[in-house]
Amino acid sequence: MPSHPFAVPNFRAYWVARLSATLAQMAMVIVIGWQVYDIARKTMTIEEAAFQLGLIGVAQFLPLLLLSLFAGWLADQIDRRWIARAAVALEAGCALSLAWLTYSDNISLPALFGIAALLGVARAFAGPALGALAPNLVPKAILPTAIALSSLSWQAGTVIGPALGGYLYAASPWLPYTVSGGLFLLSLTMLLLITPVPRSNVKFSGSPFAQMIDGLRYVRRNRLVFGAISLDLFAVLLGGATAMLPVYARDVLQVGSEGLGHLRAAPALGAVITAAAFAWRPLKTEVGKKMLFAVGVFGFATVVFGASAPLLLPALGPAAIGHDLAPAVLLSLAALFVLGAADMVSVYVRQSLIQLYTPDEMRGRVGAVSTLFVSGSNELGEAESGFLAAAIGPVAAVIGGGIGAILVTILWAKLFPELRRARTFDPPADLEVPPKEMTT
């Protein structure tokens, strides 16, 4: 029996596939946001262009809202490998289409909105399938390590990808999409190398709709899982500082597309260092309290980032041109570094708890709920930040969001004492299974 997940060929292929796909997704997200804002600013005010950033978040979220439960049900019914392969192939097509449109100077807001929606469709199916596939690839004895490594591949891609996209865009606008297309094709190749894997023998009865709702019902009954997922939803929904990075790079800190790469690299660096620390010394005790503390730090860092420019610059916008921006930029980078480190702690704990506290026959549907909530926090967070920035300005929107994230953390610590009491990642011996009427 293998003693480590990387000793299993299927898991190695899966890990590379998930890392490369996540890198590509996140690199595209930041570039799509920049292009939407940059195109909009040519004919719109800052507030009106920020509103377009909100709309792009809605365009990516709506497919997830409409399809996630079906995608989770499908992942519990058929071969998860083929669902993931089809989704990644669609993402590759989207990336290469954007590369061509940008290279030929035919990129436009309608094209960006349409392709962003298609990416939302692909992510709705890829998330539950990939998340539920990992535990099927390795023996049960090394499953916790496999889940941690799977989570790490997603986390690393999530935080490194946007920085990669920003730097590639600074070199050439079409380059990040081309590289993303190549990464998606690499991911597809790795997924094709995964051989058939064992699945749970549980057979479900009842209507497909009832089975989809069963995933929601399971999450709602498991207060630890529900508390962890909903905490991330509301904290990131409110504290969406990264959604405002194109605004800060272009109009607040005035550092351009190259500076956008630096701003995106700062949270990535914080997250990578934190992930490396976990690889050397994994979290083992008081994991719930540490997650709550990390979300609070995330909110505080968001406030500091939002306030960095008004604290250190005598004016914003055109009136700030000519002033020394270095102190404001340095404080912004430091705040984003801390934000990324805190977010890595939260995501690491949350994903581990969700995977380990969910039976295999429910992982597709529970993964779909998690994907819906996480995407809600990300895409809807972008929408909320964009709409709020249009109403009260980008700086006030970021600061207010950070304060909201801190308040949510305090409230969730009271509403979900199970989070405070979660001491380790070990699931209880009497882990709940699907209701008997749903199995035969």
Secondary structure, DSSP 8 states (H G I E B T S, - for coil): --SSGGGSHHHHHHHHHHHHHHHHHHHHHHHHHHHHHHHHHTTS-HHHHHHHHHHHHHHHHHHHHHHHHHHHHHHTTS-HHHHHHHHHHHHHHHHHHHHHHHHTT---HHHHHHHHHHHHHHHHHHHHHHHHHGGGSS-GGGHHHHHHHHHHHHHHHHHHHHHHHHHHHHH-TTHHHHHHHHHHHHHHHHHHH----------B-S-HHHHHHHHHHHHHH-HHHHHHHHHHHHHHHH--GGGGHHHIIIIIS--HHHHHHHHHHHHHHHHHHHHHHHHHS---S-HHHHHHHHHHHHHHHHHHHHHHHHHH-S--GGGGTTS--HHHHHHHHHHHHHHHHHHHHHHHHHHHHHHHTS-GGGHHHHHHHHHHHHHIIIIIHHHHHHHHHHHH-HHHHHHHHHHHHHHHHHHHHHH-HHHHH--SS---TT-----GGGB-
